[in-house]
C-alpha cells in the first residue's frame, strides 16, 4: 500500500486565495489553496487541525440539516427555463438515483456503511432496495435528521470511526462527497478499506476540479466551498488515492452539468461574490452563464461535469 501525501509548498504551487468563508461572513481569516500539478490535486494550506474543522460547520443552515422531503419548488423566468432546458438536453451524466444504486449494488442483500451519510437520503435508498445499512456522521444536526428517518447512525468521522462500526465488516462502504472534507483523506480511505469484506466495494464521489466551472469561476465556484472543502480532486487524483489505498479502480462516472445553470446555483455564486467583496464580478453576470453553456455543452466529460464518482474494489 503506497502513501498519498499532503501537498506542500515544496511540491505544489499557489492556485487560489479565498478571502473569507462565504457561509460565515463574520469569521476572520483567508484560505490559500496549493495545487500539485503532477498529481492533479489541491489542498487548503496550511492544513487545519481536526479540532478546528467543527467550527466550519457551525452554520444556521446547511443542506444536510433538512430531510430529502423538504424540497422547495420555485417558478422561473422564460430565459431561465430555456437555459435549464438546453443544459438538461446536454446533460448525459449518471445520476446516483435509486436505479443507479440498484445496478451498482445488484440483487443480493448487502451490508452497507455510508460514512458522512448526512440526512440519511442514501440510507433510505439502500433500505428501499432491501439492504442492511448503517451510517456515520460528524454533524450533530444532520445525524439527528437521519435518526428521525429511522436510520442507525453513529457519531464519528472517516478518520476517527466510532467503535460501533470499526469492529464490524461490510460489503460496501460509501463516501459521497466526503473526501473533500477530510483532514487526512488517505487515512479516511485506508479506514474504509479495513472495513471491507473480501471482494467488497468502495464508492466515492467528490467535486471534479477538472470541471470548466472550477476554472471559469475560481474562488466563486459553488463546489469550492472553502474551508469545508479541504481537498480538491480530479478523476486522476481520486483514482490515484483509491489505488494507493489497496483498491482496484473499477467504474468511473461523471455527473452534475444541468445544475450548474440552475437558478439556485447562480444565486449561490452571486451570493459568494457579494460576500467575498466582488458583487459586480462579471463571472457571475447573467450573460456569463449563456457563454458558459455554449462553451461547455460538447466538452469532454472530465471537463464538463462538476462531480466524479469511482467504484473501487478490494481484490
Secondary structure, 3 states (H helix, E strand, C coil): CCCCCCCCCCCCEEEEEECCCCCCCCCCCCEEEEEECCCCEEEEECCCCHHHHHHHCCCCCCHHHCCHHHCCCCCCCHHHHHHHHHHHHHCCCCCCCHHHHHHHHCCCCCEEEEECCCCCHHHHHHHHCCCEEEEEECCHHHHHHHHHCCCCEEECCCCCCCHHHHCCCEEEEEEECCHHHCCCHHHHHHHHHHCEEEEEEEEEEEECCCCHHHHHHHHHCCCCCCCCCCEECCHHHHHHHHHHCCCEEEEEEEECCHHHHCHHHHHHHHHHHHHCCCCCCHHHCHHHHHHHHHHHCCCCHHHHCCEEEEEEECC
